[in-house]
Amino acid sequence: MTIDELACLHPYLFHVTTPGAWASIRQHGLLSTKRLLVLFEVEADLQQKLQTSRRDTAVPLHHAQHGDVVLNDNQPLTEKALSHCLDDGLTPGQWLTMLNERVFFWPDEAGLASMINAKMNRNRTREVLATGKSC
């Protein structure tokens, strides 16, 4: 499947973010947690912890030049549950590192609505970025 075929199959992509994030995204691009930690010059030990461990709560970051961003929590995950479903020797910390190297999109409004309306998200204010490509 080519990129164009995939885009025609899913002509819209949705990204959920915290309110106010658009200015930073417009300036720096849509960055993974790993890239945000580097951009915001977070100390190496804290970078390691934030990338390899579950975040119970959102983590705000501030940088004198780049402003403010928020790293989302990983509430739905538990390291114990991950340890039971990972294979080939992959550890929860390694899996979380891979997770934090990516940016996530919903390919349809049904999946987006399911995530936004999930019990843990109902009282959270979120902004949704959408992009589309016509075929």
N, CA, C and O atoms as a printed pandas DataFrame, in Angstrom:
     atom_number atom_name residue_name chain_id  residue_number  x_coord  y_coord  z_coord
0              1         N          MET        A               1    0.849   -1.168    0.000
1              2        CA          MET        A               1    0.000    0.000    0.000
2              3         C          MET        A               1    0.899    1.237    0.000
3              4         O          MET        A               1    1.861    1.325    0.763
4              5         N          THR        A               2    0.570    2.174   -0.858
5              6        CA          THR        A               2    1.333    3.417   -0.923
6              7         C          THR        A               2    0.778    4.424    0.086
7              8         O          THR        A               2   -0.303    4.230    0.642
8              9         N          ILE        A               3    1.520    5.482    0.309
9             10        CA          ILE        A               3    1.060    6.545    1.199
10            11         C          ILE        A               3   -0.229    7.163    0.661
11            12         O          ILE        A               3   -1.139    7.465    1.433
12            13         N          ASP        A               4   -0.315    7.350   -0.642
13            14        CA          ASP        A               4   -1.526    7.925   -1.239
14            15         C          ASP        A               4   -2.726    6.997   -1.064
15            16         O          ASP        A               4   -3.832    7.466   -0.794
16            17         N          GLU        A               5   -2.523    5.689   -1.213
17            18        CA          GLU        A               5   -3.620    4.737   -1.005
18            19         C          GLU        A               5   -4.086    4.749    0.444
19            20         O          GLU        A               5   -5.284    4.696    0.724
20            21         N          LEU        A               6   -3.134    4.817    1.356
21            22        CA          LEU        A               6   -3.488    4.891    2.773
22            23         C          LEU        A               6   -4.254    6.174    3.068
23            24         O          LEU        A               6   -5.236    6.158    3.810
24            25         N          ALA        A               7   -3.808    7.281    2.491
25            26        CA          ALA        A               7   -4.478    8.566    2.699
26            27         C          ALA        A               7   -5.896    8.547    2.140
27            28         O          ALA        A               7   -6.790    9.170    2.714
28            29         N          CYS        A               8   -6.116    7.853    1.047
29            30        CA          CYS        A               8   -7.478    7.754    0.493
30            31         C          CYS        A               8   -8.357    6.848    1.359
31            32         O          CYS        A               8   -9.559    7.079    1.489
32            33         N          LEU        A               9   -7.754    5.829    1.942
33            34        CA          LEU        A               9   -8.495    4.932    2.829
34            35         C          LEU        A               9   -8.886    5.645    4.118
35            36         O          LEU        A               9   -9.974    5.423    4.649
36            37         N          HIS        A              10   -8.006    6.492    4.616
37            38        CA          HIS        A              10   -8.237    7.284    5.837
38            39         C          HIS        A              10   -7.936    8.749    5.507
39            40         O          HIS        A              10   -6.854    9.242    5.825
40            41         N          PRO        A              11   -8.883    9.449    4.872
41            42        CA          PRO        A              11   -8.597   10.805    4.388
42            43         C          PRO        A              11   -8.426   11.852    5.485
43            44         O          PRO        A              11   -7.914   12.940    5.221
44            45         N          TYR        A              12   -8.842   11.542    6.699
45            46        CA          TYR        A              12   -8.673   12.479    7.809
46            47         C          TYR        A              12   -7.905   11.809    8.938
47            48         O          TYR        A              12   -8.081   10.621    9.210
48            49         N          LEU        A              13   -7.059   12.582    9.584
49            50        CA          LEU        A              13   -6.358   12.124   10.775
50            51         C          LEU        A              13   -6.647   13.125   11.881
51            52         O          LEU        A              13   -6.726   14.330   11.643
52            53         N          PHE        A              14   -6.803   12.605   13.096
53            54        CA          PHE        A              14   -7.123   13.436   14.247
54            55         C          PHE        A              14   -6.065   13.209   15.329
55            56         O          PHE        A              14   -5.665   12.077   15.600
56            57         N          HIS        A              15   -5.627   14.303   15.934
57            58        CA          HIS        A              15   -4.681   14.237   17.045
58            59         C          HIS        A              15   -5.288   14.984   18.218
59            60         O          HIS        A              15   -5.778   16.102   18.059
60            61         N          VAL        A              16   -5.259   14.372   19.394
61            62        CA          VAL        A              16   -5.819   14.973   20.598
62            63         C          VAL        A              16   -4.686   15.568   21.418
63            64         O          VAL        A              16   -3.667   14.917   21.650
64            65         N          THR        A              17   -4.871   16.807   21.853
65            66        CA          THR        A              17   -3.826   17.492   22.601
66            67         C          THR        A              17   -4.443   18.355   23.695
67            68         O          THR        A              17   -5.663   18.491   23.785
68            69         N          THR        A              18   -3.594   18.923   24.509
69            70        CA          THR        A              18   -4.072   19.809   25.570
70            71         C          THR        A              18   -4.377   21.185   24.981
71            72         O          THR        A              18   -3.740   21.603   24.014
72            73         N          PRO        A              19   -5.347   21.885   25.560
73            74        CA          PRO        A              19   -5.670   23.228   25.068
74            75         C          PRO        A              19   -4.450   24.147   25.107
75            76         O          PRO        A              19   -3.680   24.144   26.067
76            77         N          GLY        A              20   -4.296   24.915   24.067
77            78        CA          GLY        A              20   -3.188   25.857   23.989
78            79         C          GLY        A              20   -1.937   25.319   23.334
79            80         O          GLY        A              20   -0.963   26.056   23.180
80            81         N          ALA        A              21   -1.930   24.055   22.941
81            82        CA          ALA        A              21   -0.723   23.442   22.377
82            83         C          ALA        A              21   -0.479   23.842   20.921
83            84         O          ALA        A              21    0.628   23.673   20.410
84            85         N          TRP        A              22   -1.489   24.361   20.263
85            86        CA          TRP        A              22   -1.380   24.630   18.829
86            87         C          TRP        A              22   -0.218   25.566   18.499
87            88         O          TRP        A              22    0.469   25.344   17.502
88            89         N          ALA        A              23    0.026   26.602   19.299
89            90        CA          ALA        A              23    1.107   27.545   18.988
90            91         C          ALA        A              23    2.459   26.823   18.943
91            92         O          ALA        A              23    3.260   27.061   18.038
92            93         N          SER        A              24    2.711   25.950   19.907
93            94        CA          SER        A              24    3.966   25.198   19.936
94            95         C          SER        A              24    4.034   24.207   18.773
95            96         O          SER        A              24    5.082   24.046   18.147
96            97         N          ILE        A              25    2.919   23.550   18.489
97            98        CA          ILE        A              25    2.887   22.588   17.380
98            99         C          ILE        A              25    3.142   23.303   16.061
99           100         O          ILE        A              25    3.893   22.812   15.218
100          101         N          ARG        A              26    2.521   24.457   15.885
101          102        CA          ARG        A              26    2.712   25.230   14.655
102          103         C          ARG        A              26    4.183   25.648   14.507
103          104         O          ARG        A              26    4.725   25.643   13.401
104          105         N          GLN        A              27    4.820   26.006   15.623
105          106        CA          GLN        A              27    6.206   26.466   15.575
106          107         C          GLN        A              27    7.203   25.328   15.411
107          108         O          GLN        A              27    8.142   25.438   14.623
108          109         N          HIS        A              28    7.009   24.222   16.156
109          110        CA          HIS        A              28    8.022   23.156   16.205
110          111         C          HIS        A              28    7.624   21.874   15.486
111          112         O          HIS        A              28    8.461   20.998   15.266
112          113         N          GLY        A              29    6.364   21.762   15.123
113          114        CA          GLY        A              29    5.860   20.521   14.559
114          115         C          GLY        A              29    5.244   19.671   15.659
115          116         O          GLY        A              29    5.361   19.986   16.844
116          117         N          LEU        A              30    4.602   18.617   15.262
117          118        CA          LEU        A              30    3.980   17.695   16.209
118          119         C          LEU        A              30    5.063   16.727   16.668
119          120         O          LEU        A              30    5.442   15.817   15.931
120          121         N          LEU        A              31    5.558   16.925   17.884
121          122        CA          LEU        A              31    6.720   16.195   18.373
122          123         C          LEU        A              31    6.331   15.091   19.349
123          124         O          LEU        A              31    5.359   15.213   20.095
124          125         N          SER        A              32    7.097   14.030   19.330
125          126        CA          SER        A              32    6.942   12.947   20.302
126          127         C          SER        A              32    7.413   13.430   21.666
127          128         O          SER        A              32    8.062   14.469   21.782
128          129         N          THR        A              33    7.078   12.661   22.696
129          130        CA          THR        A              33    7.566   12.967   24.036
130          131         C          THR        A              33    9.086   13.055   24.037
131          132         O          THR        A              33    9.651   13.983   24.615
132          133         N          LYS        A              34    9.743   12.114   23.406
133          134        CA          LYS        A              34   11.210   12.104   23.365
134          135         C          LYS        A              34   11.750   13.401   22.769
135          136         O          LYS        A              34   12.674   14.001   23.318
136          137         N          ARG        A              35   11.183   13.825   21.663
137          138        CA          ARG        A              35   11.660   15.048   21.000
138          139         C          ARG        A              35   11.346   16.291   21.815
139          140         O          ARG        A              35   12.131   17.239   21.825
140          141         N          LEU        A              36   10.194   16.299   22.506
141          142        CA          LEU        A              36    9.865   17.429   23.378
142          143         C          LEU        A              36   10.855   17.538   24.534
143          144         O          LEU        A              36   11.284   18.636   24.890
144          145         N          LEU        A              37   11.213   16.400   25.117
145          146        CA          LEU        A              37   12.158   16.404   26.220
146          147         C          LEU        A              37   13.519   16.964   25.796
147          148         O          LEU        A              37   14.168   17.678   26.561
148          149         N          VAL        A              38   13.939   16.641   24.591
149          150        CA          VAL        A              38   15.205   17.172   24.075
150          151         C          VAL        A              38   15.062   18.669   23.790
151          152         O          VAL        A              38   15.912   19.458   24.201
152          153         N          LEU        A              39   13.998   19.063   23.093
153          154        CA          LEU        A              39   13.778   20.465   22.754
154          155         C          LEU        A              39   13.724   21.333   24.013
155          156         O          LEU        A              39   14.277   22.433   24.039
156          157         N          PHE        A              40   13.059   20.836   25.048
157          158        CA          PHE        A              40   12.895   21.596   26.285
158          159         C          PHE        A              40   14.079   21.429   27.237
159          160         O          PHE        A              40   14.041   21.888   28.378
160          161         N          GLU        A              41   15.133   20.765   26.749
161          162        CA          GLU        A              41   16.393   20.625   27.479
162          163         C          GLU        A              41   16.197   20.073   28.890
163          164         O          GLU        A              41   16.787   20.558   29.855
164          165         N          VAL        A              42   15.353   19.046   28.979
165          166        CA          VAL        A              42   15.110   18.387   30.258
166          167         C          VAL        A              42   16.349   17.588   30.631
167          168         O          VAL        A              42   16.951   16.926   29.785
168          169         N          GLU        A              43   16.724   17.653   31.893
169          170        CA          GLU        A              43   17.908   16.962   32.417
170          171         C          GLU        A              43   17.843   15.473   32.065
171          172         O          GLU        A              43   16.771   14.869   32.096
172          173         N          ALA        A              44   18.979   14.897   31.735
173          174        CA          ALA        A              44   19.059   13.535   31.196
174          175         C          ALA        A              44   18.406   12.486   32.090
175          176         O          ALA        A              44   17.697   11.615   31.585
176          177         N          ASP        A              45   18.624   12.546   33.404
177          178        CA          ASP        A              45   18.018   11.550   34.300
178          179         C          ASP        A              45   16.501   11.635   34.291
179          180         O          ASP        A              45   15.821   10.609   34.305
180          181         N          LEU        A              46   15.961   12.855   34.268
181          182        CA          LEU        A              46   14.513   13.026   34.219
182          183         C          LEU        A              46   13.963   12.590   32.866
183          184         O          LEU        A              46   12.893   11.986   32.793
184          185         N          GLN        A              47   14.701   12.897   31.787
185          186        CA          GLN        A              47   14.287   12.409   30.460
186          187         C          GLN        A              47   14.135   10.896   30.483
187          188         O          GLN        A              47   13.131   10.352   30.024
188          189         N          GLN        A              48   15.141   10.230   31.022
189          190        CA          GLN        A              48   15.128    8.760   31.092
190          191         C          GLN        A              48   13.900    8.270   31.855
191          192         O          GLN        A              48   13.206    7.361   31.400
192          193         N          LYS        A              49   13.633    8.867   33.005
193          194        CA          LYS        A              49   12.491    8.455   33.829
194          195         C          LYS        A              49   11.174    8.687   33.097
195          196         O          LYS        A              49   10.302    7.818   33.106
196          197         N          LEU        A              50   11.017    9.853   32.460
197          198        CA          LEU        A              50    9.757   10.186   31.796
198          199         C          LEU        A              50    9.506    9.325   30.560
199          200         O          LEU        A              50    8.360    9.148   30.147
200          201         N          GLN        A              51   10.576    8.791   29.972
201          202        CA          GLN        A              51   10.414    7.963   28.777
202          203         C          GLN        A              51   10.255    6.481   29.080
203          204         O          GLN        A              51    9.684    5.745   28.274
204          205         N          THR        A              52   10.750    6.032   30.224
205          206        CA          THR        A              52   10.768    4.587   30.487
206          207         C          THR        A              52    9.800    4.146   31.577
207          208         O          THR        A              52    9.661    2.950   31.831
208          209         N          SER        A              53    9.129    5.096   32.223
209          210        CA          SER        A              53    8.194    4.777   33.297
210          211         C          SER        A              53    6.812    5.335   32.974
211          212         O          SER        A              53    6.673    6.324   32.254
212          213         N          ARG        A              54    5.818    4.692   33.512
213          214        CA          ARG        A              54    4.440    5.150   33.355
214          215         C          ARG        A              54    4.285    6.497   34.057
215          216         O          ARG        A              54    4.759    6.679   35.178
216          217         N          ARG        A              55    3.616    7.441   33.385
217          218        CA          ARG        A              55    3.332    8.734   33.989
218          219         C          ARG        A              55    1.911    8.695   34.547
219          220         O          ARG        A              55    0.947    8.584   33.790
220          221         N          ASP        A              56    1.781    8.784   35.874
221          222        CA          ASP        A              56    0.461    8.756   36.525
222          223         C          ASP        A              56   -0.342   10.014   36.244
223          224         O          ASP        A              56   -1.571    9.978   36.178
224          225         N          THR        A              57    0.356   11.114   36.082
225          226        CA          THR        A              57   -0.307   12.394   35.835
226          227         C          THR        A              57    0.387   13.090   34.672
227          228         O          THR        A              57    1.500   12.733   34.288
228          229         N          ALA        A              58   -0.289   14.087   34.123
229          230        CA          ALA        A              58    0.316   14.903   33.085
230          231         C          ALA        A              58    1.524   15.633   33.672
231          232         O          ALA        A              58    1.534   15.987   34.851
232          233         N          VAL        A              59    2.533   15.853   32.841
233          234        CA          VAL        A              59    3.762   16.506   33.292
234          235         C          VAL        A              59    3.949   17.803   32.504
235          236         O          VAL        A              59    4.251   17.766   31.311
236          237         N          PRO        A              60    3.771   18.948   33.165
237          238        CA          PRO        A              60    4.007   20.217   32.465
238          239         C          PRO        A              60    5.506   20.497   32.360
239          240         O          PRO        A              60    6.268   20.235   33.291
240          241         N          LEU        A              61    5.907   21.026   31.223
241          242        CA          LEU        A              61    7.303   21.428   31.011
242          243         C          LEU        A              61    7.317   22.896   30.630
243          244         O          LEU        A              61    6.435   23.377   29.917
244          245         N          HIS        A              62    8.331   23.601   31.114
245          246        CA          HIS        A              62    8.499   25.010   30.760
246          247         C          HIS        A              62    9.923   25.223   30.265
247          248         O          HIS        A              62   10.881   24.655   30.788
248          249         N          HIS        A              63   10.026   26.054   29.249
249          250        CA          HIS        A              63   11.340   26.427   28.705
250          251         C          HIS        A              63   11.296   27.923   28.432
251          252         O          HIS        A              63   10.315   28.432   27.889
252          253         N          ALA        A              64   12.350   28.620   28.805
253          254        CA          ALA        A              64   12.374   30.079   28.659
254          255         C          ALA        A              64   12.126   30.522   27.215
255          256         O          ALA        A              64   11.452   31.526   26.986
256          257         N          GLN        A              65   12.654   29.796   26.256
257          258        CA          GLN        A              65   12.510   30.169   24.848
258          259         C          GLN        A              65   11.275   29.535   24.204
259          260         O          GLN        A              65   10.597   30.183   23.407
260          261         N          HIS        A              66   10.976   28.279   24.541
261          262        CA          HIS        A              66    9.929   27.532   23.840
262          263         C          HIS        A              66    8.566   27.581   24.511
263          264         O          HIS        A              66    7.577   27.138   23.925
264          265         N          GLY        A              67    8.493   28.106   25.713
265          266        CA          GLY        A              67    7.203   28.227   26.390
266          267         C          GLY        A              67    6.835   26.999   27.191
267          268         O          GLY        A              67    7.674   26.405   27.868
268          269         N          ASP        A              68    5.565   26.623   27.105
269          270        CA          ASP        A              68    5.030   25.535   27.925
270          271         C          ASP        A              68    4.426   24.435   27.057
271          272         O          ASP        A              68    3.817   24.698   26.020
272          273         N          VAL        A              69    4.611   23.204   27.509
273          274        CA          VAL        A              69    3.941   22.039   26.921
274          275         C          VAL        A              69    3.555   21.107   28.062
275          276         O          VAL        A              69    4.031   21.243   29.189
276          277         N          VAL        A              70    2.687   20.164   27.744
277          278        CA          VAL        A              70    2.273   19.178   28.731
278          279         C          VAL        A              70    2.455   17.792   28.141
279          280         O          VAL        A              70    1.941   17.501   27.061
280          281         N          LEU        A              71    3.189   16.929   28.850
281          282        CA          LEU        A              71    3.294   15.526   28.464
282          283         C          LEU        A              71    2.077   14.811   29.038
283          284         O          LEU        A              71    1.815   14.897   30.238
284          285         N          ASN        A              72    1.346   14.119   28.206
285          286        CA          ASN        A              72    0.160   13.405   28.684
286          287         C          ASN        A              72    0.541   12.300   29.653
287          288         O          ASN        A              72    1.648   11.762   29.617
288          289         N          ASP        A              73   -0.405   11.982   30.513
289          290        CA          ASP        A              73   -0.214   10.845   31.411
290          291         C          ASP        A              73   -0.368    9.550   30.621
291          292         O          ASP        A              73   -0.795    9.559   29.466
292          293         N          ASN        A              74   -0.018    8.444   31.256
293          294        CA          ASN        A              74   -0.190    7.106   30.681
294          295         C          ASN        A              74   -1.162    6.303   31.534
295          296         O          ASN        A              74   -0.973    5.102   31.727
296          297         N          GLN        A              75   -2.202    6.956   32.046
297          298        CA          GLN        A              75   -3.102    6.319   33.002
298          299         C          GLN        A              75   -3.656    4.969   32.577
299          300         O          GLN        A              75   -3.755    4.076   33.419
300          301         N          PRO        A              76   -4.019    4.774   31.326
301          302        CA          PRO        A              76   -4.598    3.460   30.993
302          303         C          PRO        A              76   -3.614    2.302   31.120
303          304         O          PRO        A              76   -4.026    1.145   31.209
304          305         N          LEU        A              77   -2.331    2.601   31.129
305          306        CA          LEU        A              77   -1.306    1.553   31.159
306          307         C          LEU        A              77   -0.922    1.193   32.579
307          308         O          LEU        A              77   -0.965    2.031   33.480
308          309         N          THR        A              78   -0.551   -0.049   32.768
309          310        CA          THR        A              78    0.146   -0.444   33.990
310          311         C          THR        A              78    1.342   -1.279   33.582
311          312         O          THR        A              78    1.256   -2.105   32.673
312          313         N          GLU        A              79    2.446   -1.061   34.253
313          314        CA          GLU        A              79    3.650   -1.820   33.926
314          315         C          GLU        A              79    3.454   -3.304   34.214
315          316         O          GLU        A              79    4.024   -4.151   33.527
316          317         N          LYS        A              80    2.650   -3.624   35.231
317          318        CA          LYS        A              80    2.372   -5.026   35.546
318          319         C          LYS        A              80    1.624   -5.699   34.400
319          320         O          LYS        A              80    1.981   -6.799   33.980
320          321         N          ALA        A              81    0.583   -5.031   33.896
321          322        CA          ALA        A              81   -0.172   -5.598   32.771
322          323         C          ALA        A              81    0.716   -5.726   31.544
323          324         O          ALA        A              81    0.654   -6.728   30.832
324          325         N          LEU        A              82    1.537   -4.721   31.295
325          326        CA          LEU        A              82    2.448   -4.789   30.150
326          327         C          LEU        A              82    3.393   -5.977   30.272
327          328         O          LEU        A              82    3.646   -6.674   29.289
328          329         N          SER        A              83    3.910   -6.209   31.460
329          330        CA          SER        A              83    4.870   -7.298   31.638
330          331         C          SER        A              83    4.259   -8.658   31.306
331          332         O          SER        A              83    4.981   -9.593   30.962
332          333         N          HIS        A              84    2.924   -8.775   31.407
333          334        CA          HIS        A              84    2.251  -10.038   31.106
334          335         C          HIS        A              84    1.946  -10.220   29.618
335          336         O          HIS        A              84    1.707  -11.339   29.166
336          337         N          CYS        A              85    1.953   -9.133   28.866
337          338        CA          CYS        A              85    1.576   -9.285   27.450
338          339         C          CYS        A              85    2.729   -9.063   26.477
339          340         O          CYS        A              85    2.589   -9.373   25.294
340          341         N          LEU        A              86    3.838   -8.550   26.926
341          342        CA          LEU        A              86    4.985   -8.349   26.043
342          343         C          LEU        A              86    5.728   -9.671   25.854
343          344         O          LEU        A              86    5.766  -10.516   26.748
344          345         N          ASP        A              87    6.313   -9.825   24.676
345          346        CA          ASP        A              87    7.058  -11.055   24.430
346          347         C          ASP        A              87    8.449  -10.736   23.892
347          348         O          ASP        A              87    8.835   -9.572   23.787
348          349         N          ASP        A              88    9.179  -11.762   23.561
349          350        CA          ASP        A              88   10.532  -11.652   23.016
350          351         C          ASP        A              88   11.474  -10.881   23.939
351          352         O          ASP        A              88   12.423  -10.254   23.470
352          353         N          GLY        A              89   11.218  -10.922   25.254
353          354        CA          GLY        A              89   12.100  -10.282   26.213
354          355         C          GLY        A              89   11.930   -8.774   26.333
355          356         O          GLY        A              89   12.694   -8.119   27.042
356          357         N          LEU        A              90   10.934   -8.218   25.645
357          358        CA          LEU        A              90   10.692   -6.780   25.701
358          359         C          LEU        A              90   10.167   -6.414   27.088
359          360         O          LEU        A              90    9.205   -7.016   27.564
360          361         N          THR        A              91   10.787   -5.444   27.732
361          362        CA          THR        A              91   10.373   -5.019   29.063
362          363         C          THR        A              91    9.373   -3.866   28.959
363          364         O          THR        A              91    9.312   -3.191   27.931
364          365         N          PRO        A              92    8.591   -3.636   30.016
365          366        CA          PRO        A              92    7.690   -2.473   29.996
366          367         C          PRO        A              92    8.438   -1.159   29.749
367          368         O          PRO        A              92    7.948   -0.294   29.023
368          369         N          GLY        A              93    9.610   -1.010   30.342
369          370        CA          GLY        A              93   10.397    0.206   30.121
370          371         C          GLY        A              93   10.805    0.387   28.670
371          372         O          GLY        A              93   10.778    1.502   28.150
372          373         N          GLN        A              94   11.181   -0.701   28.014
373          374        CA          GLN        A              94   11.540   -0.632   26.593
374          375         C          GLN        A              94   10.316   -0.294   25.745
375          376         O          GLN        A              94   10.403    0.489   24.799
376          377         N          TRP        A              95    9.165   -0.896   26.095
377          378        CA          TRP        A              95    7.931   -0.629   25.347
378          379         C          TRP        A              95    7.516    0.828   25.523
379          380         O          TRP        A              95    7.121    1.475   24.553
380          381         N          LEU        A              96    7.599    1.354   26.744
381          382        CA          LEU        A              96    7.250    2.752   26.996
382          383         C          LEU        A              96    8.205    3.686   26.257
383          384         O          LEU        A              96    7.790    4.745   25.785
384          385         N          THR        A              97    9.465    3.310   26.154
385          386        CA          THR        A              97   10.421    4.111   25.380
386          387         C          THR        A              97    9.984    4.185   23.925
387          388         O          THR        A              97   10.007    5.262   23.329
388          389         N          MET        A              98    9.588    3.064   23.348
389          390        CA          MET        A              98    9.109    3.064   21.958
390          391         C          MET        A              98    7.843    3.902   21.821
391          392         O          MET        A              98    7.685    4.638   20.847
392          393         N          LEU        A              99    6.948    3.793   22.786
393          394        CA          LEU        A              99    5.711    4.577   22.786
394          395         C          LEU        A              99    6.044    6.066   22.764
395          396         O          LEU        A              99    5.432    6.827   22.014
396          397         N          ASN        A             100    6.997    6.480   23.567
397          398        CA          ASN        A             100    7.344    7.891   23.703
398          399         C          ASN        A             100    8.175    8.434   22.542
399          400         O          ASN        A             100    8.503    9.620   22.515
400          401         N          GLU        A             101    8.513    7.580   21.594
401          402        CA          GLU        A             101    9.196    8.009   20.376
402          403         C          GLU        A             101    8.208    8.274   19.243
403          404         O          GLU        A             101    8.613    8.602   18.128
404          405         N          ARG        A             102    6.921    8.134   19.524
405          406        CA          ARG        A             102    5.899    8.244   18.489
406          407         C          ARG        A             102    4.877    9.328   18.805
407          408         O          ARG        A             102    4.716    9.752   19.949
408          409         N          VAL        A             103    4.193    9.760   17.749
409          410        CA          VAL        A             103    3.053   10.663   17.847
410          411         C          VAL        A             103    1.857    9.879   17.334
411          412         O          VAL        A             103    1.974    9.143   16.354
412          413         N          PHE        A             104    0.709   10.026   17.984
413          414        CA          PHE        A             104   -0.440    9.187   17.664
414          415         C          PHE        A             104   -1.596    9.976   17.059
415          416         O          PHE        A             104   -1.867   11.120   17.424
416          417         N          PHE        A             105   -2.262    9.312   16.120
417          418        CA          PHE        A             105   -3.405    9.877   15.419
418          419         C          PHE        A             105   -4.549    8.872   15.433
419          420         O          PHE        A             105   -4.332    7.663   15.512
420          421         N          TRP        A             106   -5.751    9.386   15.356
421          422        CA          TRP        A             106   -6.938    8.548   15.145
422          423         C          TRP        A             106   -7.297    8.664   13.675
423          424         O          TRP        A             106   -7.361    9.778   13.155
424          425         N          PRO        A             107   -7.534    7.549   12.982
425          426        CA          PRO        A             107   -7.846    7.612   11.554
426          427         C          PRO        A             107   -9.331    7.818   11.243
427          428         O          PRO        A             107   -9.716    7.953   10.082
428          429         N          ASP        A             108  -10.157    7.841   12.288
429          430        CA          ASP        A             108  -11.586    8.058   12.037
430          431         C          ASP        A             108  -12.245    8.695   13.259
431          432         O          ASP        A             108  -11.715    8.647   14.369
432          433         N          GLU        A             109  -13.406    9.289   13.027
433          434        CA          GLU        A             109  -14.104    9.996   14.103
434          435         C          GLU        A             109  -14.645    9.047   15.166
435          436         O          GLU        A             109  -14.781    9.437   16.326
436          437         N          ALA        A             110  -14.952    7.816   14.794
437          438        CA          ALA        A             110  -15.467    6.854   15.778
438          439         C          ALA        A             110  -14.409    6.542   16.838
439          440         O          ALA        A             110  -14.712    6.545   18.031
440          441         N          GLY        A             111  -13.188    6.276   16.420
441          442        CA          GLY        A             111  -12.110    6.006   17.364
442          443         C          GLY        A             111  -11.795    7.229   18.211
443          444         O          GLY        A             111  -11.548    7.117   19.412
444          445         N          LEU        A             112  -11.806    8.400   17.575
445          446        CA          LEU        A             112  -11.584    9.649   18.292
446          447         C          LEU        A             112  -12.646    9.849   19.364
447          448         O          LEU        A             112  -12.323   10.170   20.507
448          449         N          ALA        A             113  -13.906    9.662   19.002
449          450        CA          ALA        A             113  -15.008    9.833   19.954
450          451         C          ALA        A             113  -14.914    8.835   21.094
451          452         O          ALA        A             113  -15.191    9.177   22.243
452          453         N          SER        A             114  -14.530    7.619   20.790
453          454        CA          SER        A             114  -14.380    6.595   21.822
454          455         C          SER        A             114  -13.324    7.001   22.844
455          456         O          SER        A             114  -13.524    6.829   24.046
456          457         N          MET        A             115  -12.208    7.535   22.374
457          458        CA          MET        A             115  -11.146    7.961   23.274
458          459         C          MET        A             115  -11.572    9.178   24.089
459          460         O          MET        A             115  -11.366    9.208   25.302
460          461         N          ILE        A             116  -12.152   10.162   23.452
461          462        CA          ILE        A             116  -12.554   11.380   24.156
462          463         C          ILE        A             116  -13.648   11.093   25.180
463          464         O          ILE        A             116  -13.675   11.702   26.249
464          465         N          ASN        A             117  -14.546   10.172   24.857
465          466        CA          ASN        A             117  -15.669    9.875   25.745
466          467         C          ASN        A             117  -15.381    8.767   26.759
467          468         O          ASN        A             117  -16.255    8.400   27.544
468          469         N          ALA        A             118  -14.157    8.234   26.742
469          470        CA          ALA        A             118  -13.789    7.212   27.727
470          471         C          ALA        A             118  -13.939    7.809   29.125
471          472         O          ALA        A             118  -13.731    9.006   29.326
472          473         N          LYS        A             119  -14.294    6.978   30.068
473          474        CA          LYS        A             119  -14.561    7.433   31.431
474          475         C          LYS        A             119  -13.445    8.334   31.974
475          476         O          LYS        A             119  -13.725    9.374   32.569
476          477         N          MET        A             120  -12.193    7.941   31.773
477          478        CA          MET        A             120  -11.082    8.720   32.319
478          479         C          MET        A             120  -10.897   10.068   31.627
479          480         O          MET        A             120  -10.217   10.940   32.167
480          481         N          ASN        A             121  -11.484   10.260   30.444
481          482        CA          ASN        A             121  -11.300   11.501   29.689
482          483         C          ASN        A             121  -12.499   12.442   29.726
483          484         O          ASN        A             121  -12.393   13.580   29.271
484          485         N          ARG        A             122  -13.609   12.005   30.246
485          486        CA          ARG        A             122  -14.837   12.805   30.158
486          487         C          ARG        A             122  -14.723   14.189   30.768
487          488         O          ARG        A             122  -15.359   15.124   30.282
488          489         N          ASN        A             123  -13.939   14.343   31.811
489          490        CA          ASN        A             123  -13.830   15.647   32.479
490          491         C          ASN        A             123  -12.568   16.411   32.086
491          492         O          ASN        A             123  -12.228   17.416   32.711
492          493         N          ARG        A             124  -11.881   15.940   31.062
493          494        CA          ARG        A             124  -10.674   16.618   30.601
494          495         C          ARG        A             124  -11.016   17.507   29.416
495          496         O          ARG        A             124  -11.761   17.112   28.519
496          497         N          THR        A             125  -10.466   18.701   29.426
497          498        CA          THR        A             125  -10.606   19.577   28.273
498          499         C          THR        A             125   -9.510   19.214   27.279
499          500         O          THR        A             125   -8.337   19.130   27.641
500          501         N          ARG        A             126   -9.892   19.004   26.046
501          502        CA          ARG        A             126   -8.946   18.623   25.006
502          503         C          ARG        A             126   -9.216   19.434   23.749
503          504         O          ARG        A             126  -10.323   19.925   23.525
504          505         N          GLU        A             127   -8.189   19.558   22.946
505          506        CA          GLU        A             127   -8.338   20.125   21.610
506          507         C          GLU        A             127   -8.011   19.030   20.617
507          508         O          GLU        A             127   -7.135   18.198   20.854
508          509         N          VAL        A             128   -8.718   19.038   19.510
509          510        CA          VAL        A             128   -8.509   18.036   18.477
510          511         C          VAL        A             128   -7.989   18.751   17.222
511          512         O          VAL        A             128   -8.608   19.692   16.726
512          513         N          LEU        A             129   -6.860   18.291   16.730
513          514        CA          LEU        A             129   -6.320   18.776   15.478
514          515         C          LEU        A             129   -6.721   17.795   14.399
515          516         O          LEU        A             129   -6.636   16.581   14.587
516          517         N          ALA        A             130   -7.155   18.320   13.276
517          518        CA          ALA        A             130   -7.574   17.455   12.171
518          519         C          ALA        A             130   -6.870   17.896   10.897
519          520         O          ALA        A             130   -6.659   19.085   10.661
520          521         N          THR        A             131   -6.516   16.922   10.094
521          522        CA          THR        A             131   -5.928   17.196    8.800
522          523         C          THR        A             131   -6.550   16.248    7.798
523          524         O          THR        A             131   -6.963   15.144    8.153
524          525         N          GLY        A             132   -6.619   16.664    6.574
525          526        CA          GLY        A             132   -7.246   15.810    5.578
526          527         C          GLY        A             132   -6.588   15.935    4.223
527          528         O          GLY        A             132   -5.873   16.891    3.922
528          529         N          LYS        A             133   -6.866   14.924    3.418
529          530        CA          LYS        A             133   -6.356   14.881    2.049
530          531         C          LYS        A             133   -7.467   14.345    1.164
531          532         O          LYS        A             133   -8.016   13.274    1.422
532          533         N          SER        A             134   -7.790   15.079    0.139
533          534        CA          SER        A             134   -8.812   14.581   -0.775
534          535         C          SER        A             134   -8.168   13.691   -1.824
535          536         O          SER        A             134   -7.017   13.893   -2.213
536          537         N          CYS        A             135   -8.923   12.712   -2.269
537          538        CA          CYS        A             135   -8.397   11.749   -3.255
538          539         C          CYS        A             135   -8.880   12.081   -4.645
539          540         O          CYS        A             135   -8.540   11.382   -5.600
